[in-house]
Amino acid sequence: EKRTMTLIEKNGYHDSVYINAAKIFQGIHTKKHKDRILVRYGDDSVSPMLTFKDEYFQRVSYELAFNALKYQDLLEEILLDSCVYPCHSIPDELTSLLVVMLYDLQERKFQAREIFDEEEPVAEVRKIEHYLYSFRTKLAAALARCRIKHDALSIECFLPETIRKQAQRASALPLCVWINTFKISLQDVFGDLKKKGFTRVESVSDLDRYTYCMDQHCNDVLVFPSSLKEELLNLDLFADCKLLLQ
């Protein structure tokens, strides 16, 4: 299952990821002054119980929650402009789920999510998914109007310049990978990577395409080009937790 996870991301997530992302978002969303509140998120005074299937599910749940946070104002504007929110059948307690699933839906260009037979369905997720998808045309039109209104070529243009620069820097940073020496030796990692077409180079400045180098300070850490993230996560070394992405 883990060997296909990065492909799953392109077609949506498992139900449990949406639920956990919504719980995380509920606790971190930007709270506005009472006279400016148009979207209500229910009670967040109780810390949510988060249960993750594994490290991958934990990582993508937090990524989804923080992406929704970055675009909270835009997502709320889309919901209001499309008249999809408010809805009497969706209580305030599910607004966070509505927002994180809307972010993911627009990331998929408002295409349907691929459902996997092995996953256990979550009623709240399926309810929100069906509701959003039934209004996908109105939501897409609202997004288009927002982009025209703000003269934005993409949703990234809605972010403050400081956040855009941070995201650009983060995406360009090399990937650091820990070798799980409880499961595999350094030499076996080197041999496996060589078979997969990777070349070891001397330093970070030499990184280019299918290359990697040793960290200068930690002999159980490898460094890869940032562009290889998706391909690395599909390697058996990651699926078997012999390499761990930081």
N, C-alpha and C positions, 0 to 999 in steps of 0.2 A: 504493500500500500504506500509506504513512504517513497518508493522509487518513482511514483507518479504524482507526488504532492504538488510540485511546481506547475504541472499541467492542470491540476485541479484548480489552482488559484485563478487561472485565466477564465474558468467557467463558473466561478463562485466557490464558496466554502461549504464545509459541513455545517449542519444546524448548530452544533455545539459551539462553533467558532463565533457565530453571530450572537448567540446568547451571552457568551463570556465577553465579547467585545462591547455589547450593550451594557453589561454590568460595569465594565471598566469605564466606559464613556459616561455613565450615570454619575460616577464619582469625580470625574475630571472636567466635565463640560463647563463652559463659561457661563457663570450666573450673572444675569443682568438686573438692573434696577427694576423695582416693581412696576414703575410707570412705563417701562420699555418691554415688558415681558409679553410676547405674542405667542411663543411656543412654550408649553409647560411640560416639565419632565418628571413630575411626581416627587415622591419622598425619597431622599437619598441620605437620610440620617443613619441608616443601618448599613454597616459594611457588608458588601455582597460576598457570598460564598462562591469562590471560583474553583472549578475542577477541570483540569486539563488532561487530555488523553496522553500527551507526551510533550516534549520540548517544542516540536514543530507547532502543535496546536496552540501552545502558550505564546510563541513568537508571533504567529499571524493574528491571534486575537488582539494582542497589544498593538500591532501595526495597524489593524483595521480601526481600533478605537482612536488611536492618535491621528490617523488620517481624517477620520470624521471630525475630530476636534479642530484640526487645522482649517477645515472648510465648514465649520459649524454655521457661520453667518450665511454662507452661500446656500447650504442645504436647507436651512430654515426659510430663506427667501424663496427657494424653489417650491417648497411645500406650501407656503402661503400663496404665492403667485398662481400656482396651479389649482388652488382650492382643494387640494388633496388633504390638507390639514386646515382646521380641525375636523375630526370625524367622531361622531358620537359612539361608534362601535369600537373605537380604539382608546382605551383609558390612558391617562397621563403616564402610568407606570410602564407603558410600552413605547413611549415617545423615543427613548434612547435607541431602542431596537429599530424603530422606524427610520431614524436618522442614519445609523450605521449601515442599514440595509439599502437605503437610498444612495449612500456614497458608493457602495459596491455595485449597485445596479447601473449607475451612470458610468462607472469604470468599465463595465461590460457593454457600454453603448446601448443600454436598455434592452439587451438580449436576455433570453431566458437562462436560468441557471441549470446546469446539468445535475440531475439527482442521481445519487449512487445507492444502489440496492442495499449495500451493507450498512449504511448509516441509519441510526435510530432517529425517526422524525421527532421534531419538537413542535407541538401544536402552535405556540405563539409565533415561531419563525415562519411556519407555513401560512399562517393567517396574514401576517404582515407582507410576506412575499407575494401572495395572491392579490392582496389589496394594491400594493405598489405596481405590480405588473399590469393589473387591469387599467391603471391610469398612466401607463408608460408613455403614451403619445402626449398627454398633457404635461407630464413631467419633463419630457425632452423639449417640448415647446417652451416651457418656463425657463429651462436652462439656457436655451437659445436667446430668449429675451433678456436674461440677465447678462449674458455675454455681450449682446448688442448695447445694452444700457451702460455697461462699464467698459465698453470697447476692449474686450478681452478675447485674445485669440484662443486661449485655453483656460481651464480652471486654475492652473498654476498662477495665472496673472492676477487672481483675486487675493493671493497671499501678499502680506507686506514684504517690501524689498528685503528686509533683514532676514526673514524666514526663507525667502526664495534663495538667497545667497547661502544660507546655512544648508539647505537641501542640496544645492549644487555642490557644495564642498563635501558633504557627506557622501553623495553618490560617486564622487571621484576618489574617495579614500580607498586605499588597497584593503582587501579582505584579509582579516587575521583568522587563522584556523588552528585550533589546538589538536595535537595528536594525543589520542587516548591510549597512553602507553600500557594501560591495563589490558587492552585488547589487541594491540599491534605494536610492532617495533618500528623505529624510524626507518631502518633499512627496507622493511617490507612496504612501508608507505612509499618510499622513493621508487621501489621496483614497480609497485602498482600504478603510480602516477606516470612512470615512464611508458608502461604498456598502454596507458590511455592517451599517450601523445603529448604529455607535459614535459617541459625541459626545465631543469634547475639552473638558475642564474645566480650571480654573486650578490646582488643587492636590489633594493626596491627600485632604484633608478634604471635598472636593466629590464624591469618587467614589461612584457609586451605579448599580448595574446596568450597562448598556452604555455605560460611560464610561471615559475614560483621561486621563492627564495626562502632561506632560513631567517628567522628573526635574529637580530644582532645580540639581543640580551637573553632570550629564552630559547633553549635548544629543542623545545618540544612545540614550538609555534612556527607555522609556515605562513607566508604572505603571498597572496594571489592578486592579479588585476581585478578591479571592481567589476569589470564587464563579464566576469565568469561566474557570477553568483548563481544564476539559474542552472547552468551546466554542472557546477560543483555539487549542488544539492541533489542532482540526479545520479551522482556516482554511488556505487555500492558502499564505498568507504564512509559516506555520510549516512546512508540508509542503515548501515550496521553500527553506527555511532563510533566508528574508529577515528573519524575526524569530526570535530565539532566547530561550527561556525560561531564566531564571536560577534 
